[in-house]
Amino acid sequence: MKKNRVSKHVPSGPGEHIAELDDYELKPHYDLDYSKAKPNRFAGRVKFTHGGARPGAGRKPATEPVERHMISFSKPHVKLLRALDQNLSKAIRKLIESTR
């Protein structure tokens, strides 16, 4: 038995009218009266079981608050600090702790 081939018409341009697809027409703009809108009564009922943050995820809070300051160093000083630690902030903290 031979199958009948059905040719599907692909529109050639944006202005071409296809009767089967254009059975209804949408207006370019609709004026909606939002004063007649009702709140979604199903909004609070949905329970999400997947997604969201993992418990314990994220940056841990610091033991004591840290203030941000801007300090300038010469190249020899930076070289000395980098020898202590690649992170300059940690190197400065190590120096401070060693003097206490």
mmCIF file as gemmi writes it, N, C-alpha and C atoms, coordinates in Angstrom:
data_model
loop_
_atom_site.group_PDB
_atom_site.id
_atom_site.type_symbol
_atom_site.label_atom_id
_atom_site.label_alt_id
_atom_site.label_comp_id
_atom_site.label_asym_id
_atom_site.label_entity_id
_atom_site.label_seq_id
_atom_site.pdbx_PDB_ins_code
_atom_site.Cartn_x
_atom_site.Cartn_y
_atom_site.Cartn_z
_atom_site.occupancy
_atom_site.B_iso_or_equiv
_atom_site.pdbx_formal_charge
_atom_site.auth_seq_id
_atom_site.auth_asym_id
_atom_site.pdbx_PDB_model_num
ATOM 1 N N . MET Axp A 1 ? 0.84 -1.173 0 1 0 ? 1 A 1
ATOM 2 C CA . MET Axp A 1 ? 0 0 0 1 0 ? 1 A 1
ATOM 3 C C . MET Axp A 1 ? 0.888 1.241 0 1 0 ? 1 A 1
ATOM 4 N N . LYS Axp A 2 ? 0.57 2.178 -0.81 1 0 ? 2 A 1
ATOM 5 C CA . LYS Axp A 2 ? 1.371 3.364 -0.979 1 0 ? 2 A 1
ATOM 6 C C . LYS Axp A 2 ? 0.835 4.485 -0.082 1 0 ? 2 A 1
ATOM 7 N N . LYS Axp A 3 ? 1.77 5.18 0.603 1 0 ? 3 A 1
ATOM 8 C CA . LYS Axp A 3 ? 1.352 6.284 1.471 1 0 ? 3 A 1
ATOM 9 C C . LYS Axp A 3 ? 1.172 7.539 0.637 1 0 ? 3 A 1
ATOM 10 N N . ASN Axp A 4 ? 0.159 8.29 0.986 1 0 ? 4 A 1
ATOM 11 C CA . ASN Axp A 4 ? -0.066 9.573 0.316 1 0 ? 4 A 1
ATOM 12 C C . ASN Axp A 4 ? 0.859 10.613 0.923 1 0 ? 4 A 1
ATOM 13 N N . ARG Axp A 5 ? 1.544 11.313 0.096 1 0 ? 5 A 1
ATOM 14 C CA . ARG Axp A 5 ? 2.419 12.368 0.584 1 0 ? 5 A 1
ATOM 15 C C . ARG Axp A 5 ? 1.624 13.649 0.763 1 0 ? 5 A 1
ATOM 16 N N . VAL Axp A 6 ? 1.795 14.232 1.919 1 0 ? 6 A 1
ATOM 17 C CA . VAL Axp A 6 ? 1.13 15.497 2.202 1 0 ? 6 A 1
ATOM 18 C C . VAL Axp A 6 ? 2.206 16.563 2.215 1 0 ? 6 A 1
ATOM 19 N N . SER Axp A 7 ? 2.076 17.522 1.363 1 0 ? 7 A 1
ATOM 20 C CA . SER Axp A 7 ? 3.074 18.584 1.329 1 0 ? 7 A 1
ATOM 21 C C . SER Axp A 7 ? 2.716 19.627 2.373 1 0 ? 7 A 1
ATOM 22 N N . LYS Axp A 8 ? 3.709 19.995 3.151 1 0 ? 8 A 1
ATOM 23 C CA . LYS Axp A 8 ? 3.509 21.031 4.162 1 0 ? 8 A 1
ATOM 24 C C . LYS Axp A 8 ? 3.979 22.339 3.572 1 0 ? 8 A 1
ATOM 25 N N . HIS Axp A 9 ? 3.1 23.319 3.595 1 0 ? 9 A 1
ATOM 26 C CA . HIS Axp A 9 ? 3.421 24.618 3.021 1 0 ? 9 A 1
ATOM 27 C C . HIS Axp A 9 ? 4.145 25.452 4.07 1 0 ? 9 A 1
ATOM 28 N N . VAL Axp A 10 ? 5.319 25.902 3.755 1 0 ? 10 A 1
ATOM 29 C CA . VAL Axp A 10 ? 6.087 26.78 4.629 1 0 ? 10 A 1
ATOM 30 C C . VAL Axp A 10 ? 5.937 28.19 4.085 1 0 ? 10 A 1
ATOM 31 N N . PRO Axp A 11 ? 5.505 29.139 4.939 1 0 ? 11 A 1
ATOM 32 C CA . PRO Axp A 11 ? 5.339 30.503 4.444 1 0 ? 11 A 1
ATOM 33 C C . PRO Axp A 11 ? 6.67 31.088 3.999 1 0 ? 11 A 1
ATOM 34 N N . SER Axp A 12 ? 6.633 31.815 2.904 1 0 ? 12 A 1
ATOM 35 C CA . SER Axp A 12 ? 7.861 32.364 2.346 1 0 ? 12 A 1
ATOM 36 C C . SER Axp A 12 ? 8.251 33.685 2.993 1 0 ? 12 A 1
ATOM 37 N N . GLY Axp A 13 ? 7.32 34.366 3.615 1 0 ? 13 A 1
ATOM 38 C CA . GLY Axp A 13 ? 7.647 35.654 4.207 1 0 ? 13 A 1
ATOM 39 C C . GLY Axp A 13 ? 6.719 35.977 5.354 1 0 ? 13 A 1
ATOM 40 N N . PRO Axp A 14 ? 7.022 37.036 6.092 1 0 ? 14 A 1
ATOM 41 C CA . PRO Axp A 14 ? 6.212 37.377 7.255 1 0 ? 14 A 1
ATOM 42 C C . PRO Axp A 14 ? 4.808 37.879 6.905 1 0 ? 14 A 1
ATOM 43 N N . GLY Axp A 15 ? 4.594 38.356 5.696 1 0 ? 15 A 1
ATOM 44 C CA . GLY Axp A 15 ? 3.29 38.905 5.346 1 0 ? 15 A 1
ATOM 45 C C . GLY Axp A 15 ? 2.363 37.915 4.671 1 0 ? 15 A 1
ATOM 46 N N . GLU Axp A 16 ? 2.805 36.688 4.443 1 0 ? 16 A 1
ATOM 47 C CA . GLU Axp A 16 ? 1.987 35.729 3.712 1 0 ? 16 A 1
ATOM 48 C C . GLU Axp A 16 ? 0.849 35.208 4.585 1 0 ? 16 A 1
ATOM 49 N N . HIS Axp A 17 ? -0.343 35.161 4.047 1 0 ? 17 A 1
ATOM 50 C CA . HIS Axp A 17 ? -1.528 34.72 4.772 1 0 ? 17 A 1
ATOM 51 C C . HIS Axp A 17 ? -1.756 33.232 4.541 1 0 ? 17 A 1
ATOM 52 N N . ILE Axp A 18 ? -1.906 32.481 5.629 1 0 ? 18 A 1
ATOM 53 C CA . ILE Axp A 18 ? -2.225 31.056 5.549 1 0 ? 18 A 1
ATOM 54 C C . ILE Axp A 18 ? -3.573 30.869 6.218 1 0 ? 18 A 1
ATOM 55 N N . ALA Axp A 19 ? -4.562 30.455 5.461 1 0 ? 19 A 1
ATOM 56 C CA . ALA Axp A 19 ? -5.939 30.4 5.953 1 0 ? 19 A 1
ATOM 57 C C . ALA Axp A 19 ? -6.093 29.471 7.148 1 0 ? 19 A 1
ATOM 58 N N . GLU Axp A 20 ? -5.407 28.31 7.15 1 0 ? 20 A 1
ATOM 59 C CA . GLU Axp A 20 ? -5.584 27.362 8.255 1 0 ? 20 A 1
ATOM 60 C C . GLU Axp A 20 ? -5.014 27.898 9.571 1 0 ? 20 A 1
ATOM 61 N N . LEU Axp A 21 ? -3.971 28.667 9.483 1 0 ? 21 A 1
ATOM 62 C CA . LEU Axp A 21 ? -3.328 29.176 10.686 1 0 ? 21 A 1
ATOM 63 C C . LEU Axp A 21 ? -3.909 30.51 11.143 1 0 ? 21 A 1
ATOM 64 N N . ASP Axp A 22 ? -4.398 31.293 10.221 1 0 ? 22 A 1
ATOM 65 C CA . ASP Axp A 22 ? -4.897 32.623 10.562 1 0 ? 22 A 1
ATOM 66 C C . ASP Axp A 22 ? -6.412 32.642 10.662 1 0 ? 22 A 1
ATOM 67 N N . ASP Axp A 23 ? -6.982 31.683 11.398 1 0 ? 23 A 1
ATOM 68 C CA . ASP Axp A 23 ? -8.439 31.663 11.567 1 0 ? 23 A 1
ATOM 69 C C . ASP Axp A 23 ? -8.904 32.782 12.493 1 0 ? 23 A 1
ATOM 70 N N . TYR Axp A 24 ? -8.042 33.268 13.325 1 0 ? 24 A 1
ATOM 71 C CA . TYR Axp A 24 ? -8.418 34.366 14.218 1 0 ? 24 A 1
ATOM 72 C C . TYR Axp A 24 ? -7.33 35.43 14.105 1 0 ? 24 A 1
ATOM 73 N N . GLU Axp A 25 ? -7.692 36.601 14.435 1 0 ? 25 A 1
ATOM 74 C CA . GLU Axp A 25 ? -6.744 37.705 14.383 1 0 ? 25 A 1
ATOM 75 C C . GLU Axp A 25 ? -6.617 38.305 15.776 1 0 ? 25 A 1
ATOM 76 N N . LEU Axp A 26 ? -5.407 38.601 16.178 1 0 ? 26 A 1
ATOM 77 C CA . LEU Axp A 26 ? -5.162 39.27 17.449 1 0 ? 26 A 1
ATOM 78 C C . LEU Axp A 26 ? -5.024 40.761 17.196 1 0 ? 26 A 1
ATOM 79 N N . LYS Axp A 27 ? -5.587 41.54 18.096 1 0 ? 27 A 1
ATOM 80 C CA . LYS Axp A 27 ? -5.436 42.989 17.992 1 0 ? 27 A 1
ATOM 81 C C . LYS Axp A 27 ? -4.004 43.345 18.374 1 0 ? 27 A 1
ATOM 82 N N . PRO Axp A 28 ? -3.478 44.428 17.854 1 0 ? 28 A 1
ATOM 83 C CA . PRO Axp A 28 ? -2.117 44.806 18.216 1 0 ? 28 A 1
ATOM 84 C C . PRO Axp A 28 ? -1.992 45.268 19.668 1 0 ? 28 A 1
ATOM 85 N N . HIS Axp A 29 ? -3.085 45.725 20.282 1 0 ? 29 A 1
ATOM 86 C CA . HIS Axp A 29 ? -3.02 46.21 21.666 1 0 ? 29 A 1
ATOM 87 C C . HIS Axp A 29 ? -4.347 45.949 22.357 1 0 ? 29 A 1
ATOM 88 N N . TYR Axp A 30 ? -4.294 45.52 23.595 1 0 ? 30 A 1
ATOM 89 C CA . TYR Axp A 30 ? -5.485 45.314 24.412 1 0 ? 30 A 1
ATOM 90 C C . TYR Axp A 30 ? -5.371 46.185 25.647 1 0 ? 30 A 1
ATOM 91 N N . ASP Axp A 31 ? -6.417 46.958 25.94 1 0 ? 31 A 1
ATOM 92 C CA . ASP Axp A 31 ? -6.443 47.759 27.156 1 0 ? 31 A 1
ATOM 93 C C . ASP Axp A 31 ? -7.043 46.897 28.265 1 0 ? 31 A 1
ATOM 94 N N . LEU Axp A 32 ? -6.258 46.638 29.308 1 0 ? 32 A 1
ATOM 95 C CA . LEU Axp A 32 ? -6.707 45.806 30.419 1 0 ? 32 A 1
ATOM 96 C C . LEU Axp A 32 ? -7.023 46.695 31.608 1 0 ? 32 A 1
ATOM 97 N N . ASP Axp A 33 ? -8.104 46.372 32.3 1 0 ? 33 A 1
ATOM 98 C CA . ASP Axp A 33 ? -8.49 47.097 33.501 1 0 ? 33 A 1
ATOM 99 C C . ASP Axp A 33 ? -7.969 46.314 34.704 1 0 ? 33 A 1
ATOM 100 N N . TYR Axp A 34 ? -6.828 46.743 35.261 1 0 ? 34 A 1
ATOM 101 C CA . TYR Axp A 34 ? -6.193 46.024 36.357 1 0 ? 34 A 1
ATOM 102 C C . TYR Axp A 34 ? -6.955 46.164 37.67 1 0 ? 34 A 1
ATOM 103 N N . SER Axp A 35 ? -7.903 47.096 37.745 1 0 ? 35 A 1
ATOM 104 C CA . SER Axp A 35 ? -8.689 47.224 38.978 1 0 ? 35 A 1
ATOM 105 C C . SER Axp A 35 ? -9.633 46.033 39.143 1 0 ? 35 A 1
ATOM 106 N N . LYS Axp A 36 ? -9.928 45.329 38.059 1 0 ? 36 A 1
ATOM 107 C CA . LYS Axp A 36 ? -10.803 44.155 38.119 1 0 ? 36 A 1
ATOM 108 C C . LYS Axp A 36 ? -10.018 42.862 38.329 1 0 ? 36 A 1
ATOM 109 N N . ALA Axp A 37 ? -8.691 42.949 38.401 1 0 ? 37 A 1
ATOM 110 C CA . ALA Axp A 37 ? -7.865 41.759 38.561 1 0 ? 37 A 1
ATOM 111 C C . ALA Axp A 37 ? -8.018 41.176 39.961 1 0 ? 37 A 1
ATOM 112 N N . LYS Axp A 38 ? -7.917 39.853 40.073 1 0 ? 38 A 1
ATOM 113 C CA . LYS Axp A 38 ? -8.021 39.156 41.347 1 0 ? 38 A 1
ATOM 114 C C . LYS Axp A 38 ? -6.672 38.532 41.677 1 0 ? 38 A 1
ATOM 115 N N . PRO Axp A 39 ? -6.358 38.406 42.974 1 0 ? 39 A 1
ATOM 116 C CA . PRO Axp A 39 ? -5.1 37.757 43.328 1 0 ? 39 A 1
ATOM 117 C C . PRO Axp A 39 ? -5.129 36.267 42.981 1 0 ? 39 A 1
ATOM 118 N N . ASN Axp A 40 ? -3.973 35.696 42.769 1 0 ? 40 A 1
ATOM 119 C CA . ASN Axp A 40 ? -3.872 34.285 42.434 1 0 ? 40 A 1
ATOM 120 C C . ASN Axp A 40 ? -4.14 33.454 43.682 1 0 ? 40 A 1
ATOM 121 N N . ARG Axp A 41 ? -5.238 32.728 43.713 1 0 ? 41 A 1
ATOM 122 C CA . ARG Axp A 41 ? -5.596 31.971 44.904 1 0 ? 41 A 1
ATOM 123 C C . ARG Axp A 41 ? -4.801 30.682 45.033 1 0 ? 41 A 1
ATOM 124 N N . PHE Axp A 42 ? -4.046 30.304 44.024 1 0 ? 42 A 1
ATOM 125 C CA . PHE Axp A 42 ? -3.242 29.09 44.078 1 0 ? 42 A 1
ATOM 126 C C . PHE Axp A 42 ? -1.769 29.377 44.387 1 0 ? 42 A 1
ATOM 127 N N . ALA Axp A 43 ? -1.423 30.636 44.588 1 0 ? 43 A 1
ATOM 128 C CA . ALA Axp A 43 ? -0.018 31.012 44.714 1 0 ? 43 A 1
ATOM 129 C C . ALA Axp A 43 ? 0.655 30.375 45.92 1 0 ? 43 A 1
ATOM 130 N N . GLY Axp A 44 ? 0.017 30.278 47.05 1 0 ? 44 A 1
ATOM 131 C CA . GLY Axp A 44 ? 0.653 29.746 48.248 1 0 ? 44 A 1
ATOM 132 C C . GLY Axp A 44 ? 0.619 28.239 48.362 1 0 ? 44 A 1
ATOM 133 N N . ARG Axp A 45 ? -0.075 27.558 47.485 1 0 ? 45 A 1
ATOM 134 C CA . ARG Axp A 45 ? -0.255 26.114 47.599 1 0 ? 45 A 1
ATOM 135 C C . ARG Axp A 45 ? 0.883 25.29 47.03 1 0 ? 45 A 1
ATOM 136 N N . VAL Axp A 46 ? 1.693 25.862 46.19 1 0 ? 46 A 1
ATOM 137 C CA . VAL Axp A 46 ? 2.742 25.099 45.516 1 0 ? 46 A 1
ATOM 138 C C . VAL Axp A 46 ? 3.893 24.87 46.479 1 0 ? 46 A 1
ATOM 139 N N . LYS Axp A 47 ? 4.337 23.633 46.623 1 0 ? 47 A 1
ATOM 140 C CA . LYS Axp A 47 ? 5.49 23.292 47.45 1 0 ? 47 A 1
ATOM 141 C C . LYS Axp A 47 ? 6.61 22.845 46.522 1 0 ? 47 A 1
ATOM 142 N N . PHE Axp A 48 ? 7.699 23.59 46.509 1 0 ? 48 A 1
ATOM 143 C CA . PHE Axp A 48 ? 8.819 23.263 45.651 1 0 ? 48 A 1
ATOM 144 C C . PHE Axp A 48 ? 9.695 22.232 46.355 1 0 ? 48 A 1
ATOM 145 N N . THR Axp A 49 ? 9.907 21.103 45.716 1 0 ? 49 A 1
ATOM 146 C CA . THR Axp A 49 ? 10.701 20.045 46.323 1 0 ? 49 A 1
ATOM 147 C C . THR Axp A 49 ? 12.122 20.018 45.789 1 0 ? 49 A 1
ATOM 148 N N . HIS Axp A 50 ? 12.389 20.672 44.686 1 0 ? 50 A 1
ATOM 149 C CA . HIS Axp A 50 ? 13.72 20.685 44.104 1 0 ? 50 A 1
ATOM 150 C C . HIS Axp A 50 ? 14.197 22.12 43.946 1 0 ? 50 A 1
ATOM 151 N N . GLY Axp A 51 ? 15.494 22.286 43.927 1 0 ? 51 A 1
ATOM 152 C CA . GLY Axp A 51 ? 16.062 23.605 43.707 1 0 ? 51 A 1
ATOM 153 C C . GLY Axp A 51 ? 16.284 24.352 44.998 1 0 ? 51 A 1
ATOM 154 N N . GLY Axp A 52 ? 16.813 25.532 44.879 1 0 ? 52 A 1
ATOM 155 C CA . GLY Axp A 52 ? 17.09 26.346 46.046 1 0 ? 52 A 1
ATOM 156 C C . GLY Axp A 52 ? 18.49 26.085 46.588 1 0 ? 52 A 1
ATOM 157 N N . ALA Axp A 53 ? 18.832 26.786 47.64 1 0 ? 53 A 1
ATOM 158 C CA . ALA Axp A 53 ? 20.169 26.673 48.207 1 0 ? 53 A 1
ATOM 159 C C . ALA Axp A 53 ? 20.288 25.428 49.073 1 0 ? 53 A 1
ATOM 160 N N . ARG Axp A 54 ? 21.449 24.811 49.019 1 0 ? 54 A 1
ATOM 161 C CA . ARG Axp A 54 ? 21.754 23.666 49.865 1 0 ? 54 A 1
ATOM 162 C C . ARG Axp A 54 ? 21.915 24.133 51.295 1 0 ? 54 A 1
ATOM 163 N N . PRO Axp A 55 ? 21.527 23.34 52.281 1 0 ? 55 A 1
ATOM 164 C CA . PRO Axp A 55 ? 21.791 23.734 53.669 1 0 ? 55 A 1
ATOM 165 C C . PRO Axp A 55 ? 23.304 23.81 53.902 1 0 ? 55 A 1
ATOM 166 N N . GLY Axp A 56 ? 23.751 24.882 54.517 1 0 ? 56 A 1
ATOM 167 C CA . GLY Axp A 56 ? 25.175 25.049 54.792 1 0 ? 56 A 1
ATOM 168 C C . GLY Axp A 56 ? 25.963 25.637 53.647 1 0 ? 56 A 1
ATOM 169 N N . ALA Axp A 57 ? 25.301 25.957 52.526 1 0 ? 57 A 1
ATOM 170 C CA . ALA Axp A 57 ? 26.022 26.5 51.378 1 0 ? 57 A 1
ATOM 171 C C . ALA Axp A 57 ? 26.275 27.987 51.577 1 0 ? 57 A 1
ATOM 172 N N . GLY Axp A 58 ? 27.271 28.486 50.911 1 0 ? 58 A 1
ATOM 173 C CA . GLY Axp A 58 ? 27.557 29.917 50.953 1 0 ? 58 A 1
ATOM 174 C C . GLY Axp A 58 ? 28.751 30.231 51.828 1 0 ? 58 A 1
ATOM 175 N N . ARG Axp A 59 ? 29.108 31.493 51.849 1 0 ? 59 A 1
ATOM 176 C CA . ARG Axp A 59 ? 30.256 31.934 52.627 1 0 ? 59 A 1
ATOM 177 C C . ARG Axp A 59 ? 29.914 31.924 54.11 1 0 ? 59 A 1
ATOM 178 N N . LYS Axp A 60 ? 30.814 31.371 54.894 1 0 ? 60 A 1
ATOM 179 C CA . LYS Axp A 60 ? 30.611 31.313 56.34 1 0 ? 60 A 1
ATOM 180 C C . LYS Axp A 60 ? 30.853 32.696 56.945 1 0 ? 60 A 1
ATOM 181 N N . PRO Axp A 61 ? 30.097 33.064 57.969 1 0 ? 61 A 1
ATOM 182 C CA . PRO Axp A 61 ? 30.307 34.381 58.58 1 0 ? 61 A 1
ATOM 183 C C . PRO Axp A 61 ? 31.668 34.455 59.281 1 0 ? 61 A 1
ATOM 184 N N . ALA Axp A 62 ? 32.275 35.627 59.235 1 0 ? 62 A 1
ATOM 185 C CA . ALA Axp A 62 ? 33.58 35.826 59.864 1 0 ? 62 A 1
ATOM 186 C C . ALA Axp A 62 ? 33.427 35.808 61.375 1 0 ? 62 A 1
ATOM 187 N N . THR Axp A 63 ? 34.486 35.39 62.066 1 0 ? 63 A 1
ATOM 188 C CA . THR Axp A 63 ? 34.428 35.352 63.53 1 0 ? 63 A 1
ATOM 189 C C . THR Axp A 63 ? 34.32 36.752 64.102 1 0 ? 63 A 1
ATOM 190 N N . GLU Axp A 64 ? 35.021 37.705 63.493 1 0 ? 64 A 1
ATOM 191 C CA . GLU Axp A 64 ? 34.861 39.1 63.894 1 0 ? 64 A 1
ATOM 192 C C . GLU Axp A 64 ? 34.739 39.943 62.626 1 0 ? 64 A 1
ATOM 193 N N . PRO Axp A 65 ? 34.018 41.058 62.702 1 0 ? 65 A 1
ATOM 194 C CA . PRO Axp A 65 ? 33.809 41.861 61.491 1 0 ? 65 A 1
ATOM 195 C C . PRO Axp A 65 ? 35.121 42.406 60.936 1 0 ? 65 A 1
ATOM 196 N N . VAL Axp A 66 ? 35.203 42.484 59.623 1 0 ? 66 A 1
ATOM 197 C CA . VAL Axp A 66 ? 36.4 42.956 58.944 1 0 ? 66 A 1
ATOM 198 C C . VAL Axp A 66 ? 36.087 44.3 58.301 1 0 ? 66 A 1
ATOM 199 N N . GLU Axp A 67 ? 36.996 45.254 58.487 1 0 ? 67 A 1
ATOM 200 C CA . GLU Axp A 67 ? 36.846 46.56 57.855 1 0 ? 67 A 1
ATOM 201 C C . GLU Axp A 67 ? 37.735 46.623 56.627 1 0 ? 67 A 1
ATOM 202 N N . ARG Axp A 68 ? 37.304 47.331 55.618 1 0 ? 68 A 1
ATOM 203 C CA . ARG Axp A 68 ? 38.065 47.465 54.381 1 0 ? 68 A 1
ATOM 204 C C . ARG Axp A 68 ? 38.83 48.787 54.411 1 0 ? 68 A 1
ATOM 205 N N . HIS Axp A 69 ? 40.156 48.697 54.162 1 0 ? 69 A 1
ATOM 206 C CA . HIS Axp A 69 ? 41.013 49.883 54.095 1 0 ? 69 A 1
ATOM 207 C C . HIS Axp A 69 ? 41.922 49.755 52.889 1 0 ? 69 A 1
ATOM 208 N N . MET Axp A 70 ? 42.403 50.884 52.402 1 0 ? 70 A 1
ATOM 209 C CA . MET Axp A 70 ? 43.308 50.872 51.263 1 0 ? 70 A 1
ATOM 210 C C . MET Axp A 70 ? 44.706 51.251 51.755 1 0 ? 70 A 1
ATOM 211 N N . ILE Axp A 71 ? 45.678 50.38 51.465 1 0 ? 71 A 1
ATOM 212 C CA . ILE Axp A 71 ? 47.054 50.595 51.911 1 0 ? 71 A 1
ATOM 213 C C . ILE Axp A 71 ? 47.972 50.474 50.699 1 0 ? 71 A 1
ATOM 214 N N . SER Axp A 72 ? 48.983 51.321 50.632 1 0 ? 72 A 1
ATOM 215 C CA . SER Axp A 72 ? 49.948 51.262 49.527 1 0 ? 72 A 1
ATOM 216 C C . SER Axp A 72 ? 51.285 50.754 50.055 1 0 ? 72 A 1
ATOM 217 N N . PHE Axp A 73 ? 51.913 49.858 49.288 1 0 ? 73 A 1
ATOM 218 C CA . PHE Axp A 73 ? 53.213 49.307 49.655 1 0 ? 73 A 1
ATOM 219 C C . PHE Axp A 73 ? 54.188 49.491 48.499 1 0 ? 73 A 1
ATOM 220 N N . SER Axp A 74 ? 55.471 49.538 48.838 1 0 ? 74 A 1
ATOM 221 C CA . SER Axp A 74 ? 56.489 49.545 47.795 1 0 ? 74 A 1
ATOM 222 C C . SER Axp A 74 ? 56.713 48.102 47.336 1 0 ? 74 A 1
ATOM 223 N N . LYS Axp A 75 ? 57.389 47.933 46.205 1 0 ? 75 A 1
ATOM 224 C CA . LYS Axp A 75 ? 57.592 46.597 45.641 1 0 ? 75 A 1
ATOM 225 C C . LYS Axp A 75 ? 58.386 45.669 46.579 1 0 ? 75 A 1
ATOM 226 N N . PRO Axp A 76 ? 59.438 46.144 47.252 1 0 ? 76 A 1
ATOM 227 C CA . PRO Axp A 76 ? 60.141 45.239 48.172 1 0 ? 76 A 1
ATOM 228 C C . PRO Axp A 76 ? 59.255 44.757 49.326 1 0 ? 76 A 1
ATOM 229 N N . HIS Axp A 77 ? 58.379 45.643 49.808 1 0 ? 77 A 1
ATOM 230 C CA . HIS Axp A 77 ? 57.47 45.247 50.886 1 0 ? 77 A 1
ATOM 231 C C . HIS Axp A 77 ? 56.469 44.198 50.402 1 0 ? 77 A 1
ATOM 232 N N . VAL Axp A 78 ? 55.971 44.379 49.188 1 0 ? 78 A 1
ATOM 233 C CA . VAL Axp A 78 ? 55.023 43.406 48.629 1 0 ? 78 A 1
ATOM 234 C C . VAL Axp A 78 ? 55.713 42.063 48.443 1 0 ? 78 A 1
ATOM 235 N N . LYS Axp A 79 ? 56.974 42.102 48.004 1 0 ? 79 A 1
ATOM 236 C CA . LYS Axp A 79 ? 57.73 40.859 47.806 1 0 ? 79 A 1
ATOM 237 C C . LYS Axp A 79 ? 57.888 40.122 49.141 1 0 ? 79 A 1
ATOM 238 N N . LEU Axp A 80 ? 58.161 40.872 50.2 1 0 ? 80 A 1
ATOM 239 C CA . LEU Axp A 80 ? 58.289 40.286 51.54 1 0 ? 80 A 1
ATOM 240 C C . LEU Axp A 80 ? 56.963 39.683 52.001 1 0 ? 80 A 1
ATOM 241 N N . LEU Axp A 81 ? 55.862 40.399 51.764 1 0 ? 81 A 1
ATOM 242 C CA . LEU Axp A 81 ? 54.541 39.896 52.167 1 0 ? 81 A 1
ATOM 243 C C . LEU Axp A 81 ? 54.15 38.66 51.361 1 0 ? 81 A 1
ATOM 244 N N . ARG Axp A 82 ? 54.476 38.649 50.071 1 0 ? 82 A 1
ATOM 245 C CA . ARG Axp A 82 ? 54.149 37.481 49.232 1 0 ? 82 A 1
ATOM 246 C C . ARG Axp A 82 ? 54.929 36.246 49.681 1 0 ? 82 A 1
ATOM 247 N N . ALA Axp A 83 ? 56.118 36.463 50.294 1 0 ? 83 A 1
ATOM 248 C CA . ALA Axp A 83 ? 56.886 35.332 50.818 1 0 ? 83 A 1
ATOM 249 C C . ALA Axp A 83 ? 56.153 34.697 52.003 1 0 ? 83 A 1
ATOM 250 N N . LEU Axp A 84 ? 55.426 35.522 52.757 1 0 ? 84 A 1
ATOM 251 C CA . LEU Axp A 84 ? 54.642 34.984 53.883 1 0 ? 84 A 1
ATOM 252 C C . LEU Axp A 84 ? 53.399 34.252 53.399 1 0 ? 84 A 1
ATOM 253 N N . ASP Axp A 85 ? 52.688 34.879 52.442 1 0 ? 85 A 1
ATOM 254 C CA . ASP Axp A 85 ? 51.456 34.284 51.902 1 0 ? 85 A 1
ATOM 255 C C . ASP Axp A 85 ? 51.146 34.967 50.579 1 0 ? 85 A 1
ATOM 256 N N . GLN Axp A 86 ? 50.63 34.195 49.617 1 0 ? 86 A 1
ATOM 257 C CA . GLN Axp A 86 ? 50.266 34.774 48.32 1 0 ? 86 A 1
ATOM 258 C C . GLN Axp A 86 ? 49.137 35.798 48.472 1 0 ? 86 A 1
ATOM 259 N N . ASN Axp A 87 ? 48.238 35.573 49.41 1 0 ? 87 A 1
ATOM 260 C CA . ASN Axp A 87 ? 47.148 36.501 49.686 1 0 ? 87 A 1
ATOM 261 C C . ASN Axp A 87 ? 47.704 37.6 50.588 1 0 ? 87 A 1
ATOM 262 N N . LEU Axp A 88 ? 47.75 38.824 50.077 1 0 ? 88 A 1
ATOM 263 C CA . LEU Axp A 88 ? 48.352 39.925 50.847 1 0 ? 88 A 1
ATOM 264 C C . LEU Axp A 88 ? 47.604 40.19 52.15 1 0 ? 88 A 1
ATOM 265 N N . SER Axp A 89 ? 46.305 40.069 52.147 1 0 ? 89 A 1
ATOM 266 C CA . SER Axp A 89 ? 45.538 40.304 53.375 1 0 ? 89 A 1
ATOM 267 C C . SER Axp A 89 ? 45.922 39.283 54.444 1 0 ? 89 A 1
ATOM 268 N N . LYS Axp A 90 ? 46.046 38.03 54.043 1 0 ? 90 A 1
ATOM 269 C CA . LYS Axp A 90 ? 46.44 36.999 55.012 1 0 ? 90 A 1
ATOM 270 C C . LYS Axp A 90 ? 47.864 37.231 55.507 1 0 ? 90 A 1
ATOM 271 N N . ALA Axp A 91 ? 48.752 37.675 54.622 1 0 ? 91 A 1
ATOM 272 C CA . ALA Axp A 91 ? 50.131 37.948 55.023 1 0 ? 91 A 1
ATOM 273 C C . ALA Axp A 91 ? 50.187 39.067 56.053 1 0 ? 91 A 1
ATOM 274 N N . ILE Axp A 92 ? 49.409 40.112 55.85 1 0 ? 92 A 1
ATOM 275 C CA . ILE Axp A 92 ? 49.374 41.229 56.808 1 0 ? 92 A 1
ATOM 276 C C . ILE Axp A 92 ? 48.813 40.75 58.131 1 0 ? 92 A 1
ATOM 277 N N . ARG Axp A 93 ? 47.778 39.926 58.092 1 0 ? 93 A 1
ATOM 278 C CA . ARG Axp A 93 ? 47.209 39.387 59.338 1 0 ? 93 A 1
ATOM 279 C C . ARG Axp A 93 ? 48.239 38.527 60.083 1 0 ? 93 A 1
ATOM 280 N N . LYS Axp A 94 ? 49.022 37.734 59.347 1 0 ? 94 A 1
ATOM 281 C CA . LYS Axp A 94 ? 50.069 36.923 59.976 1 0 ? 94 A 1
ATOM 282 C C . LYS Axp A 94 ? 51.106 37.803 60.669 1 0 ? 94 A 1
ATOM 283 N N . LEU Axp A 95 ? 51.499 38.91 60.008 1 0 ? 95 A 1
ATOM 284 C CA . LEU Axp A 95 ? 52.451 39.835 60.622 1 0 ? 95 A 1
ATOM 285 C C . LEU Axp A 95 ? 51.891 40.452 61.894 1 0 ? 95 A 1
ATOM 286 N N . ILE Axp A 96 ? 50.64 40.845 61.861 1 0 ? 96 A 1
ATOM 287 C CA . ILE Axp A 96 ? 50.008 41.461 63.026 1 0 ? 96 A 1
ATOM 288 C C . ILE Axp A 96 ? 49.951 40.455 64.177 1 0 ? 96 A 1
ATOM 289 N N . GLU Axp A 97 ? 49.559 39.215 63.859 1 0 ? 97 A 1
ATOM 290 C CA . GLU Axp A 97 ? 49.463 38.183 64.903 1 0 ? 97 A 1
ATOM 291 C C . GLU Axp A 97 ? 50.839 37.857 65.497 1 0 ? 97 A 1
ATOM 292 N N . SER Axp A 98 ? 51.892 37.934 64.673 1 0 ? 98 A 1
ATOM 293 C CA . SER Axp A 98 ? 53.226 37.621 65.188 1 0 ? 98 A 1
ATOM 294 C C . SER Axp A 98 ? 53.749 38.706 66.136 1 0 ? 98 A 1
ATOM 295 N N . THR Axp A 99 ? 53.233 39.942 66.011 1 0 ? 99 A 1
ATOM 296 C CA . THR Axp A 99 ? 53.68 41.016 66.895 1 0 ? 99 A 1
ATOM 297 C C . THR Axp A 99 ? 52.901 41.065 68.197 1 0 ? 99 A 1
ATOM 298 N N . ARG Axp A 100 ? 51.83 40.345 68.308 1 0 ? 100 A 1
ATOM 299 C CA . ARG Axp A 100 ? 51.012 40.372 69.542 1 0 ? 100 A 1
ATOM 300 C C . ARG Axp A 100 ? 51.659 39.591 70.638 1 0 ? 100 A 1
